[in-house]
Each structure stands twice: as structure tokens, then as C-alpha cells.
Amino acid sequence: MKRFFSGLRKKATTAVRDDDRFGTGLWRHNRDRFIRAVDRYYTTAVALHEARDSGGSTTSSAASADTSDGEDITASAADPVDVIVDGTHRLNALVDVVDGLTASLHARCPVTGQVVPGPTRQVVGDVPELLTKASSKVGEAVLAASMARSEGPTGRSIDSSAEATVRFITDAEELLGRAREILARVEAS
């Protein structure tokens, strides 16, 4: 029993450190929401990968496809399951970005509730919305990966689902990039 309770103490210590680093208000909420979405994506990607490796069917309709502007779609050139799984690496890198953003926001403009006060809003601008939208884009990537998981066993092509995960992750990267730019301007002032 002693081991069980010592593990609980470690978790409590980690939570306190997270509270100190990210706060307990909106910044922490945005960070936790993003991480939960990344965890769901990872779980879905692993399940899709395991289904493929255990003999489940994932179908790719073409080795490559062209978009209307003539660009090759990367997701179609590779195995769509691998494209979805590779998204986990991109999302893991984004977790570090979100951690940095929320830690900086909490240090500069601590918020204890779920509403950004007026003076803080003037400082941080659209950053709260950008964080929320980035989490939503990861959630959309989860849905696209889930569609691939459900379509694979039926023999349908999952290329479009893989392409959608790439697009949604790219959108999240761009939103977080914009948030970083805003925060850099805030910290420079």
C-alpha cells in the first residue's frame, strides 16, 4: 500500500507544479483541452496502425493524386495509415508550443477564471481564441482519423481522411504560429 500512496503524492506534486506554471484558469483550460485532443488523436492513430498490422484492411485508392492546382498531395503518395500516424509526431511538437504559450501567458497575464478581463484582453489580443481554434482543429483531425478507422474495415479508401488529418494539423500549426507572433509582440513591448 505504501507504493500506491507514494504514487498519488507524485501526481499531486506534478499537478501543483503545473498549477504554478500554467495557472488554474483559462490558460490552463486551453492547454489541457489541446493535450486531451492530442491524446485522442494518438489513441485513434495507434488503433488504426494496429488494425492494419493485425490484418485489418486499409485501402488507398491511388498512389498519388493531384489537386486542382497541380500540386501532389503528400498524404496520397504515402500509405494513408502512416500519414495519420506521422501526425502524432507533428502534434507532439505542438504540445511543446502550447506549453510555452500558456506558461508565458500565465506568467505575464495570469487569469484565474474562464473569462479574460478587459485589460488583459488588450494585452493578449486574439491569443485565447487562437488557442481554442487550434484545439478544435486537432479535434477535427481526430474525427478524420476516426473516419479512416471506420472506413478501413469496409474496404473504402481512407486517402481523403488521411489528407484531412494533414490539413487540420497544418491549420493548428498556423493558428499556434499566429498566437506565438502575438505573444512575441507582447513580450517585446
N, C-alpha and C positions, 0 to 999 in steps of 0.2 A: 504494500500500500504506500510505502514511503516514496517509491519511484513515481507512482501515479500523481501524488500531490506535488512533487517537485516539478513535474512537467507542467502542471497548472500554474505554478509560480512563474515559470519561464514565460509562458504565454501572457500572463498578466504583466510582466516586466516589458515584454515586447509591445504590448498594447499601450502602456504608459509612454514608452519611447515614441511610438507612432503618434500618440496624442500630442506630445511635445513638438514633434517635427511637423505634423500636418494639421494639428488642431482637432477640434471636435465638431466644427460647424460645416459650412458649405464646401470649403476646400477639401476637407477630409471626405465628405459625402461624394464629391466629384471623383476623387481618387479611388475610393472604394468601388464606386459604380463602374469605373473603367476597368479596374482589376477583375471584378466579377465577370464582366463581358469577355475579357481576355481568357479567363479560366473556362468559361463556357465554350469559347472557340476552340481552345486547346482540347477539351474533352471531346468535342464533336470531331475534330480533325484526327485525334487518336483512334476514335471508334471507326471512322471511315478508313483509316490506314489499316487497322486490324481486320476489318471486314474484307478488304482487298487481299491482304496477306493470307487470310484463312480460306480463300477460295471464293469469297463473295464477288459478285460481278460489278465492275465499274466500267462504264463504256465511254469511249471517246469517239465522237463522230468524225473527227478529222485530225490529221497530223498537224495541220496548221490552217488558219483561216485569215482572211484579210478583212479589215474594217473598211468602211466606205471611203476613207481617205487613203487606202492602200497600205496602211501600216500592218505589220504582222502582230497578232495578239499573242503575247507570250504564253498565256495560260493554255492556248490551243496547241502550242508547239511542244509542250511537255505533257507528261502524264497528269491529268487533272487532279488526281488524288495528291500527287507530290506538290502540285501548285498550292493546294489547300493547306497541306502540312507545312510547306515553306512559309505560309502566312504566320505561323506561330512564332517564327524567328523575328519577323518584322514587328509583330505585336509585342514580343518580349522587349525589344529595343524601345518601343513606345512607352512601356511601363516606366522605364528609367526617365524618360522625358516628362511623363505625368508626375512622377515622384519629385523631380526637380522643380517643376512648375508649382505644384501645390505646396512644397516646402518653402519656396521663395514667397509665394503669396501669403502663406501663414506668417512668415517672419516679417514681411513688410506691412501687410494689412490683415491682421487677424480678424476673423469673423466667427462669432460663436453660434450664430443661428443659421437658418437656411436662406436668409434674405441679406443681400449686400446693401449696407447702409449707403445713403446718398454720397457722402464724402469719399467713401471707399470706391463707389461706382465710378466717380470722376477720375480716380487714380487708375483703376484696373480696366476700365472700358468694357470691351466685349469678351474679355477672358472667361468669365463664368459660362457664358453661352457657348463659346468655342470648346471648352472642356466638355460640356454636356453634349454638344453635337458630335464630338469625337467619340464619346462613349456610345452614342446612338449608332454611329457608323460601324463601330465594332459589333454592336448588336445586330446590325443588318448583315455583316459578314457572317455572323453565327447562323443567321437564318439561311443565308445562301449555302453555307456548308451543310446545314441540316437538310436542305433540299437535295443536295448531292447525295447525302447519306440515304435519303428515302428513295431517290430515283435510281441509284446504282443497282439495287437488287432486282428492279423491274426491267433492267436491260436498256433503259433510256440513257442517252448521252448526258454526262454531267459537265461537259465543257462550259456551258453558259453559267452554271453555278460556280465553277472554279474562277471564271473570268469575273463574275460578280464579287467574289471574295477579294480578288486583287483590287478591283475598283474601290470597294468600300474601305479596305485598309489604306489605300492611297489617299482617299478622301480624309481619313482620320489623321494620317501623317501631315497632310496640308493644313488641316484645322489646327493641329498642335503646333505646326510651324508658325502660323499666324499668331497664336497665343504667345509663343516664345518671342516673336518680334515685338509684340505689345509690351510684354514684361521687360524686355531688354530696354525699350524706350523709357519705361517707368523707372527702372533701376539706374539708368543713365541720368535721369533728372534729379 
